[in-house]
Amino acid sequence: MIKHAGWVIGFFVASLAVAQDQGAPVPAWAQQAVWYQIFPERFYSALRSNDPVRASLEFPDQVPESWRVARWTWDWYRRDHWEKEMGPDFYEHGVFHRRYGGDLVGVLEKLDYLDSLGITAIYFNPVFYARSLHKYDATLYHHIDPYFGPDPEADLAIMSGEDPGNPKTWTWTTADTLFLHLVREAHRRGIRIIIDGVFNHTGRDFFAFADLQRHQAQSPYRDWYIVTSFDDPRTPENEFRYKGWWGVETLPEFANTPDNSNLAPGPRRYLFAITRRWMDPDGDGNPADGIDGWRLDVAEEVPLGFWKEWHQLVHSLNPEAYTVAEIWGDAADFIREGGFTAAMNYHGFAIPVKYGLIDRRFSLRELVRQLGERRKAFSPERQRAMQNLIDSHDTDRLASMIVNRHLRLNYDRDNSPRWSGLYDIRKPTAEERRMQRLVALLQMTYVGSPMVYYGTEAGMWGADDPDDRMPMVWPDSTYELQQRDPRGYLCRQDTVAFDRALFAYYQRIIALRKQEEALTRGDISFLDAPEDVLYFHRTYRGDTLSVALNASKNVRPVPVQGRLRVLLKSSEEPIRVEQGVLYLPPLTGVVFRYEP
């Protein structure tokens, strides 16, 4: 205990009571990464010649022939004529059939933008060939979606000449080649690439399932899926039934071995083959031209035996590979047993921060307790590699979480006007932007690797799916006012534009994180502080940085122990220090170092 100026300061040290962690080794680069998540279809459209066509949609027969690619800069809630033909409801009639034409050439063209932001690693939502918008319903895993590449027609012709079940017949499409070029260009800038691996289920167009539908019990792929009944050709009814992920018919699940210890041999062989393909494209034993790892969708729903075996392959291909599991709850045991590097840190960071700092469901002292309790389940190395996100393609955006914080909505629910008449879709106020800056500062100074969802740094807002997947807002484009409402009435006229000041702030906090080893490699110790204030040290090899965040709308006094130098603050308000007390302005965070 240290007493100073009448304050009692208690330390909660990260190294105390850390659980035994015998999991996979953690690559050094992953412990210092700043992640950026890209939903490719909505990031940037560089080409029009490769735009999706009506026949490429998941359900082309459900949309009118007047369907067309959506206008990037329109009011998100403005409905095109073909959507109105489908029906009156924004969510039920059209929005999920929209395509905006985002492509990999667009990502290539924006690598300089990402480099200027300061990020060092990209996580791509699914890039493999699939008909849906979200692409978690793959048609193939050994080819990049043709509509992300430069020549869809040529790529579809190439695919039609292959035996998808025989890797010896696979070749490289123009989209594949473009993706590998993108990987090389990212690597040249010091940016790592991981992609979504969806190894639990496929789409119904997936080659093995399509063959199973056609040939039923005679299909060579009959053991790839969980079939509960085959069709009887002697009856007019189709009795073909199978297990879909969470009962969703469009997402048939891969089968397991009889003892459920592993995936069935067929899908396992295929997944191993595509893992080799994308991690070592040249097959020369040098992983430099391949991806740097994987984000694994619904990882807990795939048997541990598969993950153990698969990770042996992954690390034989690239000992520095990073694998991160999508797990929303306590991930500690599964991560270690399955051989993963880390988890998307919903449980250990995103959810406590939303409930404790944004919604204020509980005190900041309780937030500190939860963060510490969940952090200590991992070794210091793994703590530093956990993917610390706030928002993603599966949540409402950070700005909208803050706008709706008074509702105290559950993090893992559909927080959207689609389900709630109380959900507010408006643009954040200046005060709410200050809260966003505060949350971002915590994200960049806490233990773990922060991840920014595309557009959060540009000021984007939006409810849960599909509103969290609006087209990226770019500084050189002019956007319509957002004045419509999906519930049928006009809302306030919100200006949609790239937020240059917010972007510059994200640049500064990312740069500070990269410059200061204490923020990437240091221990963390929380100090007692006034109500509404988070106060902690990050220490590495004798160098200590202090971080204080005032989550209230009033000035709060924070005890300090000498002269200090402010390295960064989240608001423009001046910070006053008098007689051992730092007076922290409302909704303001500060990072400082004591001067000798």
Number of C-alpha atoms within 10 A of each C-alpha: 7 9 10 13 11 7 14 14 15 14 15 16 16 21 14 9 10 16 14 11 18 11 20 20 17 22 16 12 15 26 21 21 25 26 24 23 21 23 24 23 26 21 24 25 23 19 16 13 12 19 24 21 14 19 12 14 18 20 12 15 10 12 20 15 11 11 19 20 16 17 15 22 19 17 19 23 18 16 20 18 13 16 23 14 15 15 12 14 16 20 17 13 18 22 18 15 21 19 23 22 28 27 28 28 20 20 22 20 14 15 16 13 12 20 16 12 20 21 23 23 26 22 21 18 21 26 28 25 23 28 23 20 20 18 21 24 24 26 23 21 25 22 27 25 26 27 27 30 25 23 16 20 11 13 21 14 11 15 19 9 11 14 12 19 16 10 14 9 11 17 13 15 23 19 27 22 15 19 24 18 17 19 21 19 14 22 19 10 13 13 22 25 23 24 22 21 24 22 22 23 24 27 25 24 20 21 18 24 23 16 17 23 19 10 15 20 15 10 16 13 20 20 19 23 24 16 20 10 13 17 16 12 10 7 8 8 9 12 13 14 14 16 18 20 16 9 11 10 14 16 21 25 27 24 24 23 13 9 7 14 13 19 26 18 14 19 21 19 13 16 19 14 15 17 22 19 19 23 24 20 19 14 14 8 13 13 20 15 18 26 25 26 25 23 24 23 21 16 23 18 13 23 17 20 14 18 22 17 15 18 18 13 15 23 17 13 19 19 15 18 24 26 25 24 26 19 22 17 13 15 22 20 12 19 26 18 16 22 22 26 24 31 29 24 30 24 20 28 26 21 22 26 23 24 20 19 27 23 20 18 16 12 15 23 19 13 21 20 15 17 20 21 14 19 26 20 20 23 18 21 19 26 25 28 28 28 30 27 24 27 26 21 19 16 24 28 28 29 25 27 30 25 25 22 19 12 13 15 16 12 19 13 12 18 26 22 18 19 11 10 9 11 19 20 22 20 21 22 12 9 14 18 20 21 28 26 24 24 24 26 26 21 23 24 26 24 29 31 25 28 27 26 21 26 24 25 22 20 24 25 24 25 26 24 20 19 23 24 27 23 27 23 24 17 12 8 10 14 18 16 16 21 17 19 19 18 14 11 8 11 15 13 13 16 13 20 19 21 17 13 12 18 16 15 20 23 17 18 25 22 16 17 21 19 11 17 18 23 26 25 20 23 20 25 19 23 22 18 21 16 14 20 25 23 23 24 26 24 19 17 10 7 14 20 22 24 24 25 27 27 26 17 12 13 16 22 20 21 24 19 12 13 11 16 10 15 15 16 23 23 19 9 11 10 15 11 17 10 10 15 17 19 18 25 23 20 26 28 27 22 23 17 17 15 9 6
